[in-house]
Amino acid sequence: MLRKIMRCFILLVIIFWNISYLNVRAASPLHSTSRMEGMLVVDVSNSMKSSDPVNISKEAMKMFIDMASLEGDKIGIIAYADAVMREKAMVKIGSQLDKKDLKSFIDSLGKYAYTDLSTGVSEAVKVLESSHEKNYTPLIVLLADGNNELNPRGTKTSAQADEALQSAVREAKAKGYPIYTIGLNVDGKLNKNVLTNVANSTSGKFFEATSAEQLPQILSEIFARHLQLKIVPLKQLIGNGDYQNIKFNVPNENVLEANISLLSKHPVEVQLINPSGQSVSIPSDQVLLTQSGTYSMVKLLKPVQGAWTLRVKGLPQDKIDINLIYNYDLRLKLNTLPKEGYQAGETVQVGAFLEDGGTAIKDPSIYQSLKGTLYVKDLDKGKTEEFSLKSGEQGFTGKFKFGSASAYEVVVKAEDNSFFRETTPQKLTLQTVDAAAPVHVKPRKTSGTVSDGHSFNWLYLAGGIAAIIFLAALASLLWSKIKVSNRKFSGQIVIEIKDEGTGDRTSPQYKKLKIFKGKFRLHQLVALAPEFAETDKVIFKPAGGDSLLLLNHSNCTIEKSGRAINAQKGLIIKRNDRLRIIPKQVNKSIYIEYIS
């Protein structure tokens, strides 16, 4: 009965809210930003020894890290086999030391038996969900051959692994996490269909690497594509033992970083000359240089506008591919529409402008150097029209005429040869015009008016109803708390114990929770083993929505997605969450996963 009352009350609120709502709604325009949250997910099973025999995947991930901005880009790493074997929590990059830390982690990765693709993707989605910050653009980069090789002694079937992967992909799509998949196909055993489906289902992109040397170029494309940048090919050189000059132009003062990648089989030497004709020290506070076995990366920090010269010296006959990516801190925003209501056949004025650090840019030269285009999509027919926009002193302006569709979607794009920005699609729903003239009716007395002409005070009635609902809800809450103490559990917890000294892991043990009522302790799940006595103070209780509440009153450390979590006041554990419990009195870790 209480639920019916609450439903009716909520329905009334919704009805009255919608009565006052406008006929045309414009979604609040979002915009892209150059800050990135990237999860690098790599297959470290034994099959990769043939798919990537010389570990170029490690070099490629390092290059991706080197391209990341020092202004706060975030990168994490997941290495998986048939489980998550190693994990590096999100690092907010603010210095070269942060990048060195990430690359050292990559160098430490080994190879393991068996493969389950779903474990890596699932964990990446969980990490992004727990680490996501506003104004960051999330993405997942998956380096794999797409094949599963499950442990024959395990309990997971191929069908269960496939369903777990599809579940993770659906969640990534729902949360807006594009997955860029790189299929390693050195040995010709690539499962292209799986990786293509993962990418296409999440608005990512699939890349096939028949040669491992292609990986650095592919990662450069992913980096540029996701952050709405463009790769500018500078030149392809053949080394001759002498310095060769390459010209490039920094278009304006809004460039945060210029990343110059040089891909070659052997290390190269570089020099840099600024627009004033002066030689710039490499490395220095303004120019960073990182080199690896297959690439060199030159990063210019806040370079001055103008024509620069890069001098490159390579070994004779060594092919050197040189590309440039500019990193801008620019956002494109739509102007507020001049009015709220539109009808079919009406013309609407549209404008857009760039922001730098929250401040609108009012430099005509910047807008004149860019091409502005308005895209208008008829949501009834799915047809899109393009309209050129004029470049002015404070942005782009243009107009279009509404057709007969019920709704439209508008996007503005600004681009040149080094970058582009788009506004998030803004939906416009046209109002329906009622041809009948309004009829004015003389007011009459209603049940809300008493016989003496005074208005009945509806406020008292509404207050009384609200009080009744509140008291009923409070009684229901108290009753639910009483029931929790006797509430049974559902699902299972999978337990693995790892010896941190030897690296050995126990086989997964599945503990059914239906035998417990009210609460249980972690020590009970590890068979009351004396070495884990301190886990007796790690307590689980039932929580809403088929989840668990973990209370840590012990000295154990609780980690989720590689980060230590303070669970003294409680931590909600949802289905498929994975935790690591680190006791203080024994050099072992307990891995748990809550499953159906």
HELIX and SHEET records of a PDB file:
HELIX    1   1 LEU A    2  ILE A   19  1                                  18    
HELIX    2   2 MET A   48  SER A   51  1                                   4    
HELIX    3   3 ILE A   56  MET A   67  1                                  12    
HELIX    4   4 GLN A   96  ASP A  107  1                                  12    
HELIX    5   5 LEU A  117  SER A  131  1                                  15    
HELIX    6   6 SER A  158  LYS A  175  1                                  18    
HELIX    7   7 LYS A  192  SER A  201  1                                  10    
HELIX    8   8 ALA A  212  GLN A  214  5                                   3    
HELIX    9   9 LEU A  215  HIS A  226  1                                  12    
HELIX   10  10 PRO A  364  GLN A  368  1                                   5    
HELIX   11  11 TRP A  458  VAL A  484  1                                  27    
HELIX   12  12 LEU A  513  ILE A  515  5                                   3    
HELIX   13  13 LEU A  522  LEU A  525  1                                   4    
HELIX   14  14 PRO A  530  LYS A  537  5                                   8    
SHEET    1   A 6 VAL A  84  LYS A  92  0                                        
SHEET    2   A 6 LYS A  74  TYR A  80 -1                                        
SHEET    3   A 6 MET A  36  ASP A  43  1                                        
SHEET    4   A 6 THR A 137  ALA A 144  1                                        
SHEET    5   A 6 ILE A 179  LEU A 184  1                                        
SHEET    6   A 6 PHE A 206  ALA A 209  1                                        
SHEET    1   B 5 VAL A 232  ILE A 238  0                                        
SHEET    2   B 5 LYS A 319  TYR A 328 -1                                        
SHEET    3   B 5 VAL A 255  LEU A 263 -1                                        
SHEET    4   B 5 TYR A 295  LEU A 301 -1                                        
SHEET    5   B 5 VAL A 287  GLN A 291 -1                                        
SHEET    1   C 4 TYR A 243  VAL A 250  0                                        
SHEET    2   C 4 GLY A 306  LYS A 313 -1                                        
SHEET    3   C 4 GLU A 269  ILE A 273 -1                                        
SHEET    4   C 4 SER A 279  VAL A 280 -1                                        
SHEET    1   D 3 LEU A 330  LEU A 334  0                                        
SHEET    2   D 3 THR A 347  ASP A 356 -1                                        
SHEET    3   D 3 THR A 359  ALA A 360 -1                                        
SHEET    1   E 4 LEU A 330  LEU A 334  0                                        
SHEET    2   E 4 THR A 347  ASP A 356 -1                                        
SHEET    3   E 4 PHE A 396  LYS A 401 -1                                        
SHEET    4   E 4 LYS A 390  SER A 391 -1                                        
SHEET    1   F 4 LYS A 383  SER A 388  0                                        
SHEET    2   F 4 LYS A 371  ASP A 378 -1                                        
SHEET    3   F 4 ALA A 407  GLU A 415 -1                                        
SHEET    4   F 4 PHE A 420  GLU A 422 -1                                        
SHEET    1   G 4 LYS A 383  SER A 388  0                                        
SHEET    2   G 4 LYS A 371  ASP A 378 -1                                        
SHEET    3   G 4 ALA A 407  GLU A 415 -1                                        
SHEET    4   G 4 GLN A 426  THR A 429 -1                                        
SHEET    1   H 6 GLN A 509  LYS A 512  0                                        
SHEET    2   H 6 GLN A 492  ASP A 499 -1                                        
SHEET    3   H 6 LYS A 588  ILE A 595 -1                                        
SHEET    4   H 6 ARG A 578  ILE A 582 -1                                        
SHEET    5   H 6 THR A 557  LYS A 560 -1                                        
SHEET    6   H 6 ARG A 563  ILE A 565 -1                                        
SHEET    1   I 4 PHE A 520  ARG A 521  0                                        
SHEET    2   I 4 VAL A 538  ALA A 543 -1                                        
SHEET    3   I 4 SER A 547  ASN A 552 -1                                        
SHEET    4   I 4 LEU A 571  ILE A 573 -1                                        
END                                                                             
